[in-house]
Structure formats: C-alpha cells, structure tokens
Amino acid sequence: MEIEKNIKDYAILGDVLSSFISKNTTKTNYTKYYSLLNKAIDNSYKANQWFISDFVNYSIEVWGNTLTETNLTKWLEPYYNKLSKIKKTKKAGVVMPGNLPLAGLHDFLCVLVTGNHFTGKLSSRDRFLLPAIAEILCDIDNYFSNKIKFVDDNYLSDFDFIIATGSNNTSRYFEYYFNKYPNIIRKNRNGVAVLTGKESQTQLDNLAKDIFMYFGLGCRSISKIFVPENYNFNYLFKSFENFRFVALHNKYCNNYDFYKSIFLVNRQQFMDNGYILLKQENKLSSPVAVLYFDFYNSISEVNKLLETDLDKLQCICSEDDEVKNAIPFGKAQQPDLWNYADNIDTIDFILDLCI
C-alpha cells in the first residue's frame, strides 16, 4: 500500500486544520473547507452544549499541529515492515466516543492508514465534526471515498473487527455483544497530576489547562492531584483564573451548585473559589466542577500508589523526573500519535488481523 501517499494526505489535512484556526485566507484551495468546519462547529454546539467553540477549536488546533509529515512518519515507521505484508483488507466497526470533540479521530486514522474500511457509529453527542473531517479528507484524495461510512443505526453490522469506546457501564454491553469478534473495548480512565510545590506559575497555568479543558470530561483530564503535606493552594488557584469563564456555562454551573450543596449538607470539608471545588478524596475520578486531591510524604509513595491503579489511568502529569511515566503539565490533552488510549497499540492490533 502507498503509505507515503497516506502520510502526505494526512499532512495536508493537518495543514487545512491549522490554516482554519489561524484564519489563513492566502491558501485559497483551503478556504472552501472553512465554511464546512464552521457549520460543523455550530451544529455540534446546538446538539451538545459541552462543545463550546473555544474547546472545539482547541481540539482542531491540536490535531492541526499533530498531523505533520514529521509526526506521521515517526508514528508509522515502526510498522513499515508489517504494512508491507498486508494480504487482505478488513471492515472495521468503530463505536465512536462523544465526550470530547473529535475523540474518535485517532481510531479513524488508524483504520484508514492500514488500508481498511471504516464504519463509524457516531455518538449523538458528536455527530458533525468527524464527518466534516472525513469530507475534507475525501476531497484531498478520492481514494478514501469508498473507505469511509458513518451509520446512525442502533447497531453496527457487516464488520470484521470492533473498536468501541465508552463508559464502564457501556463496556459491559460491548463485551457481551461483540465478544465473538476481535475487539478493542475501552472503559473509563482518568488523568492525575503530581505536584511538588516547586512548580513555576507557567507550569501551574499549563496544569490548569489539563484540568479545565473540555470541562474535565475527557479520560485524559486531570481529575485528581497529589500534593505534599502543607501545600499552598493559593498559587494553584491563581492559575485557575484563566478558566473562570467556565462559571458562565449553564451545565458546568449546575454541576458546581449540585456538588457544593451535597458537600454542605453532608458537612464535608472542601475548598471553593467560586467555580471549582477541591476536596480531599482517595478516589481517582472526580465529577465535573470538582477536583480531588490527596497529600503524600514522598514521591516513591505516590509511584507505588499509582502503579496499583495503572489500569485506571490514562495519563500522569508532573514536572518531577522522579514520577514514573509522567508527561509535562499542559500535555494531557495533546497526546502524540503514538500515545495509544489504554496503552493498546491500535495499529498493531489491526495489522495482526490483516497479515
């Protein structure tokens, strides 16, 4: 298969997305796509009010920066040998997540770059953005036109393997219904951060992005932080000010009011800055508008704790080199192409079925 051509096509798509965000009108061959993307963004917000334009545009910007020839080549080079041995193409059924804008784009790219046919079951919460991206890709290269299909049916049909992303509850349904097919089934995961108290304000500002971006609805969103004993939260609250606008969002504000009422009624201790509640809790997954925290005595203590919960974690953020498997603050919502969800190599999974 012509992997080099696919890389160039994906890179053009990335350039289109970057140009859209920068409002670059000098690339006249791209401007025809801008109205398509704007319409998809508007429709997405009408269908799902969590998808505010700032956050959708952020997602588009991240993908524009990610889909470069350099990144694509680095991503796919380890698979060149297997890609050259593909004997047959398969039909992929993909149950798309709807918690974040374009959350299913990585699976979409993985299926297509391996030469297979993509059938996506769109989430009702995100049914406009990926079809718009697919339309742009098909216009870039008509090769993709007979490779992509979206369905709104309750059930997928006519597929050889399944990739399904959902909650812990829906995963039980997926495992029951799709257990006779080769599959990747993803459940809830969370992001956590480990602070030392020595972080700069810039680093804390980056952490605030990891906490508030997409209202904290993503599996890579930071839902809990670990801080040393006697940690001064004032600097952290200062970094949160960049996201004070979330208090103006009706759904987010409803969550904030609800959990604040619960904590007050139950006489539970918490910190409150007017738009996010910080509560000491040993759980990893916090509700929208709530950030859990816990104290630690040593980094080794935190490493041991996180190691026991690796199957529940999507990412760990820290600026301390002693924290195992950590990425810097600000990178939680900017995964590289080779950072696979749940640490399951999607490309390898697909190629093993096609060789």
MOPE-V705661 format. One record per helix or strand. SS is the DSSP state (h for helix, s for strand). FROM is the first residue (numbers start at 1). TO is the last residue. If there is no record, write none. Layout:
BEGIN
SS,FROM,TO
SS,FROM,TO
END
This chain:
BEGIN
h,3,22
h,31,47
h,53,66
h,69,77
h,80,83
s,91,95
h,105,113
s,117,121
s,123,123
s,126,126
h,129,140
h,142,144
s,148,151
s,161,165
h,168,177
s,182,186
s,190,194
h,201,216
s,222,228
h,234,248
h,250,265
s,271,272
s,277,280
s,290,296
h,299,308
h,310,312
s,313,318
s,326,327
h,341,343
h,346,354
END
